[in-house]
Every structure is written in C-alpha cells, then in structure tokens.
C-alpha cells in the first residue's frame, strides 16, 4: 500500500491533459491523506481539477481544496470507480468549478464519498448540476457537522443525484 500524507504546503498551478490536475490516485492500495495545506489552482482538461480518485482512497482531514477547475466533472474532487473512495472529515472544498459537467465541489461517479465534517462552499457546476455535490450512481453519505452552502450550479441545486439506468 502506498500512502502519501500532506501535512502542509501547496500542490498548485498544475495542468493535466486528462484527469487529476493536482493529485491523481490510480492504485487500489493508494492512500492520500491531507491534514493541512492547499491543493489549489489546478486544471484538469477532463475530470478532477484538484483530486481525481480513479482507485484508492483520498482523505481530507484538514486544509483546503480550493480554486481548481475541471473542463468536465468534479472541479474539486472526482471519485471515479467502484474501488475509489473519498472521505472528508474536516477542511474545505471551496471555489472549485466543473465547467462542462456536474459536481463543482465533488463528483461521485460509481465510487463512494463520505462526509463527516468540513465545508463545501461556493463551488460552480455546468450543465450537469450539483454545484456542491453531484452523485451519478455511486454512494454518498453525509453525517455530522457538514456544511454544503452557497454553491452556484447553472442547472440544478447544491446537491444532485441521478437514478441509475
């Protein structure tokens, strides 16, 4: 298992031609834990402007995922496959943008997202909706002191969920 902790500093101003402008997790055993610092100002030309979890586990215990952009879905965080998970315990997902799709803050494709604390504030989604959170067909749960506020979706509410087809 590969574990990458981030206790401070900045992952910023990066560009990915495909997915994961700042951080990209690919291996099922990969774990990225952010307890401080900033993942910010990154761009992905497809999904996951700040963090893209294809497979593995990303955990936000502190710090911020701020001002990232994805051309499609998941401006802040994109949770991709069934072996992908994202947990937010503290910290913020703020001012991210999904330009052409959904989930300005967090987009859950078929993976799993769990929020037990923190804030998702002032994110923007395109036509896919869910300025704060968009769940396509994955799992999403929120309990505890979680705030999802002041999002700016162009086509739907702060959170949106699709029915599987």
BELMO-V941593 format. One record per pair of residues at least 6 apart in sequence whose C-alpha atoms are under 7 Angstrom apart, sorted by the first residue. I is the first residue (numbers start at 1). J is the second residue. D is the distance in Angstrom with one decimal. If there is no record, write none. Layout:
i=I j=J d=D
i=I j=J d=D
This chain:
i=1 j=29 d=4.6
i=1 j=30 d=5.9
i=2 j=29 d=6.2
i=2 j=30 d=4.8
i=2 j=31 d=6.2
i=3 j=30 d=5.9
i=3 j=31 d=4.7
i=3 j=32 d=6.0
i=4 j=31 d=6.2
i=4 j=32 d=4.8
i=4 j=33 d=6.4
i=5 j=32 d=5.8
i=5 j=33 d=4.8
i=5 j=34 d=6.0
i=6 j=33 d=6.1
i=6 j=34 d=4.6
i=6 j=35 d=6.1
i=6 j=36 d=6.5
i=7 j=34 d=6.1
i=7 j=35 d=5.0
i=7 j=36 d=4.6
i=7 j=37 d=6.3
i=8 j=36 d=4.6
i=8 j=37 d=3.8
i=9 j=37 d=4.7
i=9 j=38 d=6.4
i=10 j=37 d=5.6
i=10 j=38 d=4.8
i=10 j=39 d=5.8
i=11 j=22 d=6.1
i=11 j=38 d=6.3
i=11 j=39 d=4.8
i=11 j=40 d=6.4
i=12 j=22 d=6.6
i=12 j=39 d=5.8
i=12 j=40 d=4.9
i=12 j=41 d=5.3
i=12 j=42 d=5.6
i=13 j=40 d=6.9
i=13 j=41 d=4.8
i=13 j=42 d=4.8
i=14 j=21 d=5.8
i=14 j=22 d=6.1
i=14 j=42 d=4.8
i=14 j=43 d=6.3
i=15 j=21 d=5.1
i=15 j=42 d=5.9
i=15 j=43 d=4.7
i=15 j=44 d=5.8
i=16 j=43 d=6.3
i=16 j=44 d=4.8
i=16 j=45 d=6.3
i=17 j=44 d=6.2
i=17 j=45 d=5.2
i=18 j=44 d=5.9
i=18 j=45 d=5.2
i=18 j=46 d=5.0
i=18 j=47 d=7.0
i=19 j=44 d=5.3
i=19 j=45 d=6.7
i=19 j=46 d=5.4
i=19 j=47 d=4.9
i=19 j=48 d=5.7
i=19 j=52 d=6.4
i=20 j=44 d=5.7
i=20 j=47 d=6.5
i=20 j=48 d=4.8
i=20 j=49 d=5.6
i=20 j=50 d=6.2
i=20 j=51 d=5.3
i=20 j=52 d=4.6
i=21 j=42 d=5.1
i=21 j=43 d=4.8
i=21 j=44 d=4.5
i=21 j=48 d=6.6
i=21 j=49 d=4.7
i=21 j=50 d=5.5
i=21 j=51 d=6.8
i=22 j=39 d=6.5
i=22 j=42 d=5.6
i=22 j=49 d=6.7
i=22 j=50 d=4.8
i=22 j=51 d=5.8
i=23 j=50 d=6.3
i=23 j=51 d=4.7
i=23 j=52 d=6.2
i=24 j=51 d=6.0
i=24 j=52 d=4.9
i=24 j=53 d=6.0
i=25 j=52 d=6.3
i=25 j=53 d=4.9
i=25 j=54 d=5.8
i=25 j=55 d=6.0
i=25 j=56 d=6.1
i=26 j=53 d=6.7
i=26 j=54 d=5.1
i=26 j=55 d=4.9
i=26 j=56 d=6.5
i=27 j=55 d=5.4
i=27 j=56 d=5.7
i=28 j=55 d=4.8
i=28 j=56 d=4.2
i=28 j=83 d=6.3
i=29 j=56 d=5.5
i=30 j=56 d=4.8
i=30 j=57 d=6.3
i=31 j=56 d=5.9
i=31 j=57 d=4.8
i=31 j=58 d=5.8
i=32 j=57 d=6.4
i=32 j=58 d=4.8
i=32 j=59 d=6.2
i=33 j=58 d=5.9
i=33 j=59 d=4.7
i=33 j=60 d=6.1
i=34 j=59 d=6.2
i=34 j=60 d=5.0
i=34 j=61 d=5.8
i=34 j=62 d=6.1
i=34 j=63 d=6.8
i=35 j=60 d=6.4
i=35 j=61 d=4.7
i=35 j=62 d=4.2
i=35 j=63 d=5.9
i=36 j=62 d=4.8
i=36 j=63 d=3.9
i=37 j=63 d=4.8
i=37 j=64 d=6.6
i=38 j=63 d=5.8
i=38 j=64 d=5.0
i=38 j=65 d=5.9
i=39 j=50 d=6.2
i=39 j=64 d=6.4
i=39 j=65 d=4.8
i=39 j=66 d=6.3
i=40 j=50 d=6.6
i=40 j=65 d=5.8
i=40 j=66 d=4.8
i=40 j=67 d=5.4
i=40 j=68 d=5.6
i=41 j=66 d=7.0
i=41 j=67 d=5.2
i=41 j=68 d=4.8
i=42 j=49 d=5.8
i=42 j=50 d=5.8
i=42 j=68 d=4.8
i=42 j=69 d=6.3
i=43 j=49 d=4.9
i=43 j=68 d=6.0
i=43 j=69 d=4.9
i=43 j=70 d=5.8
i=44 j=69 d=6.5
i=44 j=70 d=4.8
i=44 j=71 d=6.5
i=45 j=70 d=5.9
i=45 j=71 d=5.0
i=46 j=70 d=5.8
i=46 j=71 d=5.2
i=46 j=72 d=5.1
i=47 j=70 d=5.3
i=47 j=71 d=6.7
i=47 j=72 d=5.5
i=47 j=73 d=4.9
i=47 j=74 d=5.8
i=47 j=78 d=6.4
i=48 j=70 d=5.7
i=48 j=73 d=6.5
i=48 j=74 d=4.8
i=48 j=75 d=5.6
i=48 j=76 d=6.2
i=48 j=77 d=5.2
i=48 j=78 d=4.6
i=49 j=68 d=5.1
i=49 j=69 d=4.6
i=49 j=70 d=4.4
i=49 j=74 d=6.6
i=49 j=75 d=4.8
i=49 j=76 d=5.6
i=49 j=77 d=6.8
i=50 j=65 d=6.5
i=50 j=68 d=5.3
i=50 j=75 d=6.6
i=50 j=76 d=4.8
i=50 j=77 d=5.9
i=51 j=76 d=6.3
i=51 j=77 d=4.8
i=51 j=78 d=6.4
i=52 j=77 d=5.8
i=52 j=78 d=4.8
i=52 j=79 d=6.3
i=53 j=78 d=6.1
i=53 j=79 d=5.0
i=53 j=80 d=5.9
i=53 j=84 d=5.7
i=54 j=79 d=6.5
i=54 j=80 d=4.9
i=54 j=81 d=5.7
i=54 j=84 d=5.8
i=55 j=81 d=6.2
i=55 j=83 d=5.0
i=55 j=84 d=4.2
i=56 j=83 d=6.3
i=56 j=84 d=5.0
i=56 j=85 d=6.3
i=57 j=84 d=6.0
i=57 j=85 d=4.8
i=57 j=86 d=5.8
i=58 j=85 d=6.4
i=58 j=86 d=4.9
i=58 j=87 d=6.4
i=59 j=86 d=5.8
i=59 j=87 d=4.8
i=59 j=88 d=5.9
i=60 j=87 d=6.2
i=60 j=88 d=4.7
i=60 j=89 d=6.0
i=60 j=90 d=6.3
i=60 j=91 d=6.5
i=61 j=88 d=6.3
i=61 j=89 d=5.0
i=61 j=90 d=4.7
i=61 j=91 d=6.1
i=62 j=90 d=5.0
i=62 j=91 d=4.1
i=63 j=91 d=4.9
i=63 j=92 d=6.6
i=64 j=91 d=5.5
i=64 j=92 d=4.7
i=64 j=93 d=5.9
i=65 j=76 d=6.2
i=65 j=92 d=6.2
i=65 j=93 d=4.8
i=65 j=94 d=6.4
i=66 j=93 d=5.8
i=66 j=94 d=4.8
i=66 j=95 d=5.7
i=66 j=96 d=5.9
i=67 j=94 d=6.6
i=67 j=95 d=4.8
i=67 j=96 d=4.6
i=68 j=75 d=5.7
i=68 j=76 d=5.8
i=68 j=96 d=4.8
i=68 j=97 d=6.4
i=69 j=75 d=4.7
i=69 j=96 d=5.9
i=69 j=97 d=4.8
i=69 j=98 d=6.0
i=70 j=97 d=6.4
i=70 j=98 d=5.0
i=70 j=99 d=6.3
i=71 j=98 d=6.0
i=71 j=99 d=5.0
i=71 j=100 d=5.7
i=72 j=98 d=5.7
i=72 j=99 d=5.8
i=72 j=100 d=4.6
i=72 j=101 d=4.7
i=73 j=98 d=5.1
i=73 j=100 d=6.9
i=73 j=101 d=4.8
i=73 j=102 d=5.1
i=73 j=103 d=6.0
i=73 j=107 d=6.3
i=74 j=98 d=5.5
i=74 j=102 d=6.5
i=74 j=103 d=4.9
i=74 j=104 d=5.5
i=74 j=105 d=6.2
i=74 j=106 d=5.2
i=74 j=107 d=4.6
i=75 j=96 d=5.0
i=75 j=97 d=4.5
i=75 j=98 d=4.4
i=75 j=103 d=6.7
i=75 j=104 d=4.8
i=75 j=105 d=5.7
i=75 j=106 d=6.9
i=76 j=93 d=6.5
i=76 j=96 d=5.3
i=76 j=104 d=6.5
i=76 j=105 d=4.7
i=76 j=106 d=5.8
i=77 j=105 d=6.3
i=77 j=106 d=4.7
i=77 j=107 d=6.3
i=78 j=106 d=5.9
i=78 j=107 d=4.9
i=78 j=108 d=6.1
i=79 j=85 d=6.4
i=79 j=86 d=6.7
i=79 j=107 d=6.2
i=79 j=108 d=4.8
i=79 j=109 d=5.9
i=79 j=111 d=5.5
i=79 j=112 d=6.9
i=80 j=108 d=6.5
i=80 j=109 d=5.1
i=80 j=110 d=5.9
i=80 j=111 d=5.5
i=81 j=109 d=6.8
i=81 j=110 d=5.3
i=81 j=111 d=4.9
i=82 j=110 d=5.4
i=82 j=111 d=4.4
i=83 j=111 d=6.4
i=84 j=111 d=5.0
i=84 j=112 d=6.4
i=85 j=111 d=5.9
i=85 j=112 d=4.8
i=85 j=113 d=5.8
i=86 j=112 d=6.4
i=86 j=113 d=4.7
i=86 j=114 d=6.4
i=87 j=113 d=5.8
i=87 j=114 d=4.8
i=87 j=115 d=5.8
i=88 j=114 d=6.4
i=88 j=115 d=4.8
i=88 j=116 d=6.2
i=88 j=117 d=6.3
i=88 j=118 d=6.7
i=89 j=115 d=6.2
i=89 j=116 d=5.0
i=89 j=117 d=4.4
i=89 j=118 d=5.9
i=90 j=117 d=4.9
i=90 j=118 d=4.0
i=91 j=118 d=4.9
i=91 j=119 d=6.5
i=92 j=118 d=5.7
i=92 j=119 d=4.8
i=92 j=120 d=5.8
i=93 j=105 d=6.0
i=93 j=119 d=6.3
i=93 j=120 d=4.8
i=93 j=121 d=6.5
i=94 j=120 d=5.8
i=94 j=121 d=4.9
i=94 j=122 d=5.8
i=94 j=123 d=6.0
i=95 j=121 d=6.8
i=95 j=122 d=5.0
i=95 j=123 d=4.6
i=96 j=104 d=5.6
i=96 j=105 d=5.8
i=96 j=123 d=4.8
i=96 j=124 d=6.3
i=97 j=104 d=4.6
i=97 j=123 d=5.8
i=97 j=124 d=4.7
i=97 j=125 d=5.9
i=98 j=104 d=4.6
i=98 j=124 d=6.3
i=98 j=125 d=4.8
i=98 j=126 d=6.0
i=99 j=125 d=6.0
i=99 j=126 d=5.0
i=100 j=126 d=4.8
i=100 j=127 d=6.2
i=101 j=125 d=6.3
i=101 j=126 d=4.8
i=101 j=127 d=5.3
i=101 j=128 d=4.3
i=101 j=129 d=6.9
i=102 j=125 d=5.0
i=102 j=126 d=5.8
i=102 j=127 d=6.6
i=102 j=128 d=3.9
i=102 j=129 d=4.7
i=102 j=130 d=5.7
i=102 j=131 d=6.9
i=102 j=134 d=5.9
i=103 j=125 d=5.7
i=103 j=129 d=6.5
i=103 j=130 d=5.0
i=103 j=131 d=5.4
i=103 j=132 d=5.9
i=103 j=133 d=4.8
i=103 j=134 d=4.5
i=104 j=123 d=5.0
i=104 j=124 d=4.6
i=104 j=125 d=4.5
i=104 j=130 d=6.7
i=104 j=131 d=4.7
i=104 j=132 d=5.6
i=104 j=133 d=6.8
i=105 j=120 d=6.5
i=105 j=123 d=5.4
i=105 j=131 d=6.5
i=105 j=132 d=4.7
i=105 j=133 d=5.8
i=106 j=132 d=6.3
i=106 j=133 d=4.8
i=106 j=134 d=6.4
i=107 j=133 d=5.9
i=107 j=134 d=4.9
i=107 j=135 d=6.0
i=108 j=134 d=6.2
i=108 j=135 d=4.7
i=108 j=136 d=6.0
i=108 j=138 d=5.8
i=109 j=135 d=6.3
i=109 j=136 d=5.0
i=109 j=137 d=5.9
i=109 j=138 d=5.5
i=110 j=136 d=6.8
i=110 j=137 d=5.2
i=110 j=138 d=3.7
i=111 j=138 d=4.9
i=111 j=139 d=6.4
i=112 j=138 d=5.7
i=112 j=139 d=4.6
i=112 j=140 d=5.9
i=113 j=139 d=6.2
i=113 j=140 d=4.9
i=113 j=141 d=6.6
i=114 j=140 d=5.9
i=114 j=141 d=5.0
i=114 j=142 d=6.0
i=115 j=141 d=6.2
i=115 j=142 d=4.6
i=115 j=143 d=6.4
i=115 j=146 d=6.7
i=116 j=142 d=5.9
i=116 j=143 d=5.1
i=116 j=144 d=5.0
i=116 j=145 d=6.5
i=116 j=146 d=6.2
i=117 j=144 d=5.9
i=117 j=145 d=4.8
i=117 j=146 d=4.5
i=118 j=145 d=6.8
i=118 j=146 d=5.3
i=118 j=147 d=6.5
i=119 j=146 d=5.8
i=119 j=147 d=4.6
i=119 j=148 d=5.9
i=120 j=132 d=6.1
i=120 j=147 d=6.1
i=120 j=148 d=4.7
i=120 j=149 d=6.5
i=121 j=132 d=7.0
i=121 j=148 d=5.9
i=121 j=149 d=5.1
i=121 j=150 d=5.6
i=121 j=151 d=5.9
i=122 j=149 d=6.9
i=122 j=150 d=5.0
i=122 j=151 d=4.3
i=122 j=152 d=6.4
i=123 j=131 d=5.4
i=123 j=132 d=5.7
i=123 j=151 d=4.9
i=123 j=152 d=6.0
i=124 j=131 d=4.6
i=124 j=151 d=6.1
i=124 j=152 d=4.6
i=124 j=153 d=5.2
i=125 j=131 d=4.6
i=125 j=152 d=6.7
i=125 j=153 d=4.7
i=125 j=154 d=6.2
i=126 j=153 d=6.5
i=126 j=154 d=5.6
i=126 j=155 d=6.8
i=127 j=154 d=6.2
i=127 j=155 d=5.4
i=128 j=155 d=6.8
i=129 j=153 d=5.5
i=129 j=154 d=6.5
i=129 j=155 d=5.0
i=129 j=156 d=4.5
i=129 j=157 d=6.7
i=129 j=160 d=6.4
i=130 j=153 d=5.9
i=130 j=156 d=5.7
i=130 j=157 d=5.5
i=130 j=158 d=4.9
i=130 j=159 d=4.4
i=130 j=160 d=4.7
i=131 j=151 d=5.0
i=131 j=152 d=5.3
i=131 j=153 d=4.2
i=131 j=157 d=6.7
i=131 j=158 d=4.9
i=131 j=159 d=6.6
i=132 j=148 d=6.4
i=132 j=151 d=5.6
i=132 j=158 d=4.9
i=132 j=159 d=5.7
i=133 j=158 d=6.5
i=133 j=159 d=4.7
i=133 j=160 d=6.5
i=134 j=159 d=5.6
i=134 j=160 d=4.8
i=134 j=161 d=5.8
i=135 j=160 d=6.3
i=135 j=161 d=4.7
i=135 j=162 d=6.4
i=136 j=161 d=5.9
i=136 j=162 d=5.0
i=137 j=162 d=6.4
i=137 j=163 d=6.7
i=137 j=164 d=5.6
i=151 j=158 d=5.6
